[in-house]
Amino acid sequence: MNHPPNPYEAPHASLMATDQAFVGMPWAMTAALACYVIGYLLEVLPLLGTPVSKTPFFMPMMVTLGTYTMAMTFALWRRWRWARVWIVLTTVISAFFLVRMLWRGASLEHWHAYLAAVLRIAVAVALLLPSTRRWFSAAP
């Protein structure tokens, strides 16, 4: 008498081995890193010389934001997977603010803020491209 296969047993499949050899950084990843840094500059530089920049908390806040940006850029460059996930999740906030700014009325006076939000969204999209995903999956 043959017993039917156990329906609760996990399926058995062999996984394709990933190539652990050095894989060069794809152009999409290079563009993502550049867009991430440019987005930070577009958020900070237009504020210099405005009344906001004269407040006592402006410089500490911008230095903290710059440190965060450089740390995340370094983490992405080192292929730390958690950084990729974190950037994609925080992009939801950028997309929300972009929609909010557009809903309140687009003003060309704040073009740099719109461009910074679009660049953050572009970074998240670049991190989800197949070439970038392969680059992160080959990380040691």
N, C-alpha and C positions, 0 to 999 in steps of 0.2 A: 504494500500500500504506500503510495507516494503522498508525502505531506506537501501542501501548498507552501510557497515561500512566505516567510514571516512578513506581514505588511508593516510591521513596526521597525524593521531593520533598515538602517540607512542604506541608500543605494551605493554601489561600489563603482567608482569611476576613477580612472587614472587622470591626474592633472598634468597638463603640459608643463614641463620644466621651464622656468624663466632663466634667461641668460644672465648670469651674475657678472659677466665681463663688463668692463667700462663702457657705458653708453654715453655718448656726447649729449650735452644739453640741447634739446630741440629748440628751434627758433621760437616756438610759441611760449616756451618757458622764459627765454631771454626777453621776449616782448612783455610777458607778464611782469617780470621783475622791474623792467624799465617803467611800465605803466604804473606800477605800485608806488615807486619813488616819485614819479612825476605827479601823480595824484596828491601825494603829501605836499609837494611844493606848490601845487595849485590851491591847496587849502590854506597854506600859511602865508606865502609871499604877498598875495593881494591884501591881506589884513595889516601888513606893516604900514605904519604911518596913518592909520585910521584911529578914531577915538577908542576903539576896542583895544588896540595895542598899547594904550596908555594905562590900562588897568593893571593893578599889581599882580594879578594871577595869570596874565597873558603869557609871559615868557616861560614860567614853569610849566604851564599847560602845553605850550608848543614844543618845549624840550621833551616833555614826557611823550607827546605824540610822535615826535621825531625818533625817540629811542625805541618806541614800540614799532614804528615803521621799519627801522633798521634791523631790529631783532627778528621781525617776521620775514623780512627780505633775506636775512642770513639763514633762517630756518628753512625757507623755501629753497634757497640755493644749496643747502646741505641735504635736501630731499627728505626732510622730516615730515612724515605723513600727517601728523596731527596739525601741522601748520597749514597744510593744504585744506584740510577739513575745516579748520577754524576760519580761514579766509573765505571759503565758500559760505559758511554759516553767517559770518558778519556782513557779507554782501547783501543779505536780505535787509539789513538796516540801511545800507546805502541806497538800495532800490526804493525802500519806503520813503526816505528823505527826498529822493529825486522826484517821486510821484507827488509827494506833499508840496515841494517847491513848484512843480508844474501846475498843480491844482490851484495854488494860491495866485498863480499868474506868472508867466515867464517874463523875466526882465533881463534885458541884455546887460544890465549893470552887473549882474551876478553870473556871468557866463562861465567864470572860472569854477564856481561851485557846481554848476551843471556838468562841466567837463570832468571835474574830479570824481563825481558820482558815476558818470559813464565809464571812466577809466577803471574804477573799482569793479564795476560789473564786468568789464572786459577782462580783468584779471581773473575773476571767478570762472568765466567762460573758457579762458585759455587753460586754466588748471583742470578743466574737465575734458579737454580734447584728447583723443586717443594717443597721440604722440607723447603728451605730457603724462598721461596716466601710465604709459609703458615706462617712461623715465623714472617715475616714482616707484613703480613696482619692481624695478631692477635695483633699487637701493639696497645696500647691504644691511 
